[in-house]
């Protein structure tokens, strides 16, 4: 373990190789990739209630001596506190993420994403534990002529986005008010193996699943909306860089590719048969962000991180995984 009184500055470039890391929501889509990367160097404790994940996601890690699983919820304070035993760093990934569901049940998203994050922050404060908080690009207003950097206007358009924005504000108040070392990560649209391919999944995985099943690819609206699509292994590498370099304390950092693509073009990349691509009315047009493209210059400067996987390569890898 690292000494608990170790202060990590924004200019530090060393880390403790024997750290013990807690990953809330570590059995989820992004969590399992982050955990898999971290297990190569650190002890990892996963806390997950399996409401949006499966044991199969982390099956390959269960026999590792560096891995521990605690089945529990971040709303269960006693169980959460137990998971923090001898932990040096918490990667907080646990969240409710379905935009449509948040419009139907905003209270559940407030409880999980705001109250749950408060519980994590309090546990970090009591245990003097560094925090990496996983946020979302959906807190932003849509991009115009320039990519979205970390100073871009925040304008959440759904209770999901609002709950994540509120959790961010609460987290940064702990940094300023208590000196809690933390970093906020705003992920752009992440895709790849182990992501769900129903409506609660991402657009890439949904399109691939429907293509492989011989179904039409359904596009909400005119399909001219754009997304910055980050392959999940590059996302996991981002977290690894953030942990190893111990930089970014008190910062909000975007993780995205810096390139966006129209949904129409994405559909055509996956399915060459244009007759199988259909446009339908949007099921939550009021929450649609028309243009999302990341300015990742801060991540490149602070972490020396760059995504390595092209969209074409990422789609191919995801499709091969789905076929298998």
N, C-alpha and C positions, 0 to 999 in steps of 0.2 A: 504493500500500500504506500501511497504518497503520504508524506507528513501532512496532517490536517491543517497546519498553520502555513503551508506553502502558499504564497501569494502569486497569482498568475497575472502578469502584466500584459498589456496589449502589444508590447514589443518583444515578449519572451519567445524563444524558439526552442525550448527544451520541454520534455515531458517525462513523467515517470512511467517506465516501461512495465511496472508491476501494478498498475492501477486496477481497481475493481470498478466496473461500470454498471449502472442500472439502466435498463432500457424499458420504460413504460410503453406498452403497446408493441413490444418487441417481437410478437408473433404475427403482426400484421404484414401487409405487402412490403412497405418500405422498411419496417422494423426488421424483418427476417434478413434482408440484405445488409443492413447496417450491422446487425449482430454477427452475421457470418464474416464480415470484414474485420470487426473488432476482436473476434475470438482468436484470430491469428496472433494477437499480441497481448490481449488482456483477459482477465476474468470478466465474465458478463453474467449479470442477473437479469432475467426477463420477468416483468410483471405484466400479465395480460388477463382480461376477463373473457376472452374468446367470443365476444359479441360480434366482432367483425373480422375474425381470423380463425385459423384451425391449427390443431396440433401438428397436422401434416406439414405446415409451413416451416416448422422448426425441428422436424423429426430427425434430420441429419445431425443436429447439435446435441441431442439428448444424452449421448454417451460421452461427451467431452467432459474432462475433469475441470475445465475452466467454466463450464456452463451450469447455471442453476435456474430453475423455473419456479415462479411463484404464481399460482392462479389466484387472481384477485383483481379488485377494482380500485381505481384511484379515488373513488368516493368512500372507500372503506379505510378510515384513517389509521386504525390499528394495524391492519394488514399492510398498508402502505409504509407505515413507520418501520415495521419489521423488515421490509425489503431494502431499507436504507442502511442496514447494519454493515459497517466497515466499507461503505461505498465512497469513492472519491469523486465520482462524476455521474450525473444523471442526464441521459438523453431522453427528453420527454416527447414521445411520439403518440401517446394514447389520445385519441380524439374521435368524436363522431364527425363524419365527413360528408354525408350525402346531402347535397344542396336541396333536392326536392323534399326529402324527409324533414329537413330543418324548417321548411316553409309550412309543413303540416304539424310539426311538433317542436316549436322553438324552445319550449321549456326544457326539454330533454337535452338540447344542445347547450343551453345556458348551464345546466347542472354539470354536464360532463366536461365541457370545454372551458368554462370559467371557474365554477366551484372546484372541479377536479384539479385544474391548474393551480388554484389557490392552495389546495392541499399539498400538491407537489412542492410549491414554493415554500410553504411552511416547513415541510420535512427537510428541504434543502437548507433552510435557514437554521433549523435546530441542529442539523448534523454537519454544518459547515461544508456543504457539498456544492461543487460547481455545477451549473445547469446549462444545457443546450436545449432550447425550446424550439420545436418544429412548428413553424407557422405556414402560411399559405399566400400565394400570389393573389388569391381572390379577395384579399383585403384592399387591393389597389383599384383605383379608377382605371378605365381602359387607356391604353397607349394611344398617342396621336402620331406626330411625325418622328418622335424619338422613342427609343426603348425605355422601359421602366427601370429607373434606378431607385435606390432606397429612400430618396427624398421625394419621390413621386406622391401625388395626392392619394390619401387613403379614403376609400369610398365604398364600404361593404354593401353589397346588394342582396344579401340573403342573411337569415339568422345564423347560418353556419359561418359565413365570413364575419359577421358582426361579433359572434362569440369568440372567434380567433383573434380579432382585433382587440377586443376587451381583455382577453387573456394576455396578449402582448403588452398592453398598457400596464396591467397589473404586474407583469414580470419585470418590466423596466423600472417600475417604482421600487421594487425590492433591490435592484441594483443601486439606485440612487439613495434610497432610504436606509438600507441595511448594509450596503457594500457587498451584496451577494454577487459573486462572479458568475456572469451568465452571458450568453449570446443568443440572439433570435435569428433563426434561419427561415427565410421565406422561399419555399420551394415552388417552382413553376411546375407545369403539368408533367408528372412522372409516370412512366409506363414500363412494362416489361413483364417477365415471367413472375408468376404468383399473384399478379393483380387480378381482381375479379373482372368478369366480362359481361355482367349484367348491367343494369342502369346505374348501380352503385360503383361501377368500375370506371376506368378511363376510356377516352374515345378510341385510342389505338387498339386496346384489347377488345373493346366491344366490336369494332369493325372487323378485326381479324377473326373473332369467334363466329360472327355472322357469315363472313366470307367462307370459312372452312365448313360451316354447316349448310352451305348452299342457300342461305337466306339473303334477302336484299339488305344493303347497307342503308340505314335510315339517317338522314341529316336533318337536324332541327333548323328551321328557318331557311334562309337563302344559301347557307353554307359558306358565306364570305367571311364569317368570323375566323380569327386566327388564334393559334396556340403555339407556345414555345414548349417543345416536347423533349423532356430530359429522360434519357435511359437510366433505369434504376441502378445499375452498377456504377455509373458516373455519380449518381446521387449518393450512394454509399461511400464512394471515394471522397466526396465533398466532406461528409461527416468525419471521416478518418483524418483528412487534412486538418480540419478544424481542431480535432482532439490532439493530434501529434504536435502541431505548431503552437498550440495554446495561445492563439491570437484571437482578436475580435472581442475581447471582454467589453461588455456594455454596448456592443454594436449590433445592428441589424444587417444581415448579409443575404443577398439574393443568390439563389442557385438555379441557373437556367442555362440554355445553350447560347442565347444571344441571337437566335434565328427563329422566326415564326413561319407558320404555313397555314394557308386557308384549309378549312375542313373539306371543301370540295376537292382540293388537290390531294389531301391525305387519303380520302376515299379512293381516288383514282390510282394512287400508288399501291394500295392494297388489293383493289379489284379493277382489272382492266376492262371488264364488261360494264360499260356505262349504263346498260339497261337494268342493271341490278342496283344502281344508286338512285335512291328516291329521296325527295324532300317532303317533310311533314311539318305541321305546325309545332312551334316550340312549346314544350310543356311547362317551362317557367321563363318566359321572355323577359319578365321584369328583373330577373336575376342574371341575365346574360351579360357577359363582358365581351364587347365586340372585338377588341384587339388586345392580345397579350403577347408581349415580347420582352425578354429580360435584358437589362443592362447588367452583365456579370463582371464589370471591370473591377469592382471592389473585391470580389472573390479572387480574381486573378492577381490583384495587387497584394492583398493581405495574405492569402493562402497559397499563392502560386498554383491555383487550381484551374484546370481547363477540362471541359468534357471531352472524352476521347471517342465516343461512339456516334457515328453519323445516324441520321434518322433511317436511312435505307438499311444499315447494318442492324440497328435496333429492332426494326420491324421484322427482319429476317430471323433474328435470334428469338424473338417472341413467338413468331409463327412456328418455328421448329419446336419450341417448348410446348406450345399448345397441341401440335400434332403428336408429340410423344406422350 
